[in-house]
Amino acid sequence: MQKESAEDALARRAGALLRQRGLTLAVAESCTGGGLGDAITNIAGSSDYFQGGVIAYSYEAKERLLGVPHDLLAEKGAVSPEVVTAMASNARRLFGVDLAVALSGIAGPGGGMPGKPVGLVYLALATREGSEWRRYQWQGNRVENKRSSIRAALEWLIEYLSGPGGAA
């Protein structure tokens, strides 16, 4: 029997909480390239709460698929609190779900710039009450940074669902 990965264990816990509270979820991913949706759907029965996701890697995809305003992308860049919050809010609306998680960052090894180093990732959580964002700065290689981002998103989802805001 294969040992359960950290991501699978977190996704299993998040899924149990979503099911328990009767809430639905969608994701909007950039730097993780579908890894968060993959982790969520590795859990049998995830169709009870997971509606789907969008992998919006390019600026054009963020605009066309998630409705992120062109001017916002031009002014703030894809890796910003404003853009990741728009991604989460618009994914929540697009899928008609209770919660949406979005991620955008610079996985590496290239792509960093002054003020936006390699490993910088923003996460956003959109709920009925509004949206919040968090900033992370990972120090790993590309794959490690992506996995760290997926774990952070699942941990935040569990934290939210375990608190008073996670009640249905």
C-alpha positions as CSV (number, residue, x, y, z in Angstrom):
1,M,0.0,0.0,0.0
2,Q,1.4,3.4,-1.0
3,K,1.8,6.0,1.7
4,E,-0.6,8.9,1.4
5,S,1.1,12.2,0.3
6,A,0.8,15.3,2.4
7,E,-1.3,16.9,-0.3
8,D,-3.7,13.9,-0.3
9,A,-4.0,14.0,3.5
10,L,-4.8,17.7,3.5
11,A,-7.3,17.3,0.6
12,R,-9.0,14.4,2.4
13,R,-9.4,16.6,5.5
14,A,-10.6,19.6,3.5
15,G,-13.1,17.4,1.6
16,A,-14.5,15.9,4.8
17,L,-15.1,19.4,6.2
18,L,-16.7,20.6,2.9
19,R,-19.0,17.6,2.9
20,Q,-19.8,18.0,6.6
21,R,-20.7,21.7,6.1
22,G,-22.5,21.1,2.8
23,L,-20.3,23.6,1.0
24,T,-19.1,23.6,-2.6
25,L,-15.6,24.6,-4.0
26,A,-13.9,25.7,-7.2
27,V,-10.3,26.6,-7.9
28,A,-8.5,29.1,-10.2
29,E,-4.9,28.2,-10.7
30,S,-1.9,29.8,-12.4
31,C,1.5,28.7,-11.1
32,T,0.3,25.3,-9.8
33,G,-0.9,24.3,-13.2
34,G,-3.9,22.3,-12.0
35,G,-2.1,20.7,-9.1
36,L,-4.6,21.9,-6.5
37,G,-7.6,20.5,-8.5
38,D,-5.6,17.3,-8.9
39,A,-5.1,17.0,-5.2
40,I,-8.7,17.6,-4.5
41,T,-10.0,15.1,-7.1
42,N,-7.5,12.4,-5.8
43,I,-10.1,11.9,-3.1
44,A,-12.9,9.5,-3.9
45,G,-16.3,11.3,-3.6
46,S,-14.8,14.8,-4.3
47,S,-17.7,15.3,-6.8
48,D,-19.9,15.8,-3.7
49,Y,-18.3,19.2,-3.1
50,F,-15.8,20.1,-6.0
51,Q,-17.4,21.8,-9.0
52,G,-14.3,22.4,-11.1
53,G,-11.4,24.7,-11.8
54,V,-9.7,26.9,-14.3
55,I,-6.0,26.8,-15.1
56,A,-5.4,30.4,-16.3
57,Y,-1.6,30.5,-16.8
58,S,-1.4,33.4,-19.2
59,Y,-2.6,37.0,-18.9
60,E,-5.0,36.3,-21.8
61,A,-6.5,33.3,-20.0
62,K,-6.9,35.2,-16.8
63,E,-8.8,37.9,-18.7
64,R,-10.9,35.7,-21.0
65,L,-11.7,32.8,-18.7
66,L,-11.8,34.5,-15.3
67,G,-12.8,38.0,-16.2
68,V,-9.7,39.7,-14.6
69,P,-9.7,43.2,-16.0
70,H,-6.9,43.9,-18.5
71,D,-6.0,47.2,-16.8
72,L,-5.6,45.4,-13.4
73,L,-3.2,42.9,-15.0
74,A,-1.3,45.6,-16.7
75,E,-1.0,47.8,-13.6
76,K,-0.4,45.1,-10.9
77,G,0.8,42.1,-12.7
78,A,-0.5,38.5,-12.5
79,V,1.4,37.9,-9.3
80,S,-0.4,40.4,-7.0
81,P,-3.0,40.4,-4.3
82,E,-5.4,42.3,-6.5
83,V,-5.3,39.8,-9.4
84,V,-5.4,36.7,-7.3
85,T,-8.4,38.1,-5.4
86,A,-10.2,38.8,-8.7
87,M,-9.4,35.3,-9.8
88,A,-11.0,33.8,-6.7
89,S,-14.0,36.0,-6.7
90,N,-14.7,35.5,-10.4
91,A,-14.2,31.7,-10.1
92,R,-16.7,31.6,-7.2
93,R,-19.2,33.4,-9.4
94,L,-18.4,31.4,-12.6
95,F,-18.9,28.1,-10.9
96,G,-21.7,29.2,-8.6
97,V,-20.0,27.8,-5.5
98,D,-19.7,28.7,-1.8
99,L,-15.9,28.9,-1.8
100,A,-13.2,29.4,-4.4
101,V,-9.4,29.3,-3.9
102,A,-7.0,31.0,-6.4
103,L,-3.2,30.9,-6.7
104,S,-0.8,32.9,-8.7
105,G,3.0,33.1,-8.3
106,I,6.5,32.7,-9.7
107,A,7.4,29.0,-9.3
108,G,10.9,29.5,-10.8
109,P,13.7,29.0,-11.6
110,G,13.3,32.1,-13.8
111,G,10.7,34.9,-13.9
112,G,11.7,36.7,-10.8
113,M,12.1,40.5,-10.8
114,P,12.7,43.3,-8.3
115,G,9.9,43.2,-5.8
116,K,8.6,39.9,-7.1
117,P,11.3,37.2,-6.5
118,V,11.2,33.6,-7.5
119,G,9.0,31.7,-5.0
120,L,6.6,34.5,-4.4
121,V,3.0,33.2,-4.4
122,Y,-0.3,34.8,-3.6
123,L,-3.4,32.8,-2.6
124,A,-6.9,34.1,-2.3
125,L,-10.0,32.6,-0.7
126,A,-13.4,33.9,-1.9
127,T,-16.4,33.2,0.4
128,R,-20.0,34.5,0.7
129,E,-18.6,37.1,3.1
130,G,-15.9,38.4,0.7
131,S,-12.3,37.7,-0.2
132,E,-9.0,37.5,1.6
133,W,-5.5,36.9,0.3
134,R,-2.2,35.7,1.7
135,R,1.4,36.1,0.6
136,Y,4.0,33.3,0.7
137,Q,7.7,33.3,-0.2
138,W,9.0,29.8,-0.9
139,Q,12.7,28.9,-1.2
140,G,12.5,25.6,-3.1
141,N,12.9,24.6,-6.7
142,R,10.0,24.9,-9.2
143,V,8.3,21.6,-8.1
144,E,8.8,22.2,-4.4
145,N,7.3,25.7,-4.7
146,K,4.3,24.4,-6.5
147,R,3.8,21.7,-3.9
148,S,4.2,24.2,-1.1
149,S,1.6,26.4,-2.7
150,I,-0.9,23.5,-3.0
151,R,-0.3,22.5,0.7
152,A,-0.7,26.1,1.8
153,A,-4.0,26.5,-0.1
154,L,-5.4,23.3,1.4
155,E,-4.2,24.2,4.9
156,W,-5.9,27.6,4.6
157,L,-9.1,26.0,3.4
158,I,-9.1,23.6,6.4
159,E,-8.4,26.6,8.7
160,Y,-11.4,28.5,7.2
161,L,-13.7,25.5,7.4
162,S,-12.7,24.7,10.9
163,G,-13.5,28.2,12.1
164,P,-16.8,30.1,12.6
165,G,-16.8,31.2,8.9
166,G,-16.9,27.7,7.7
167,A,-20.3,26.9,9.0
168,A,-23.0,26.4,6.4
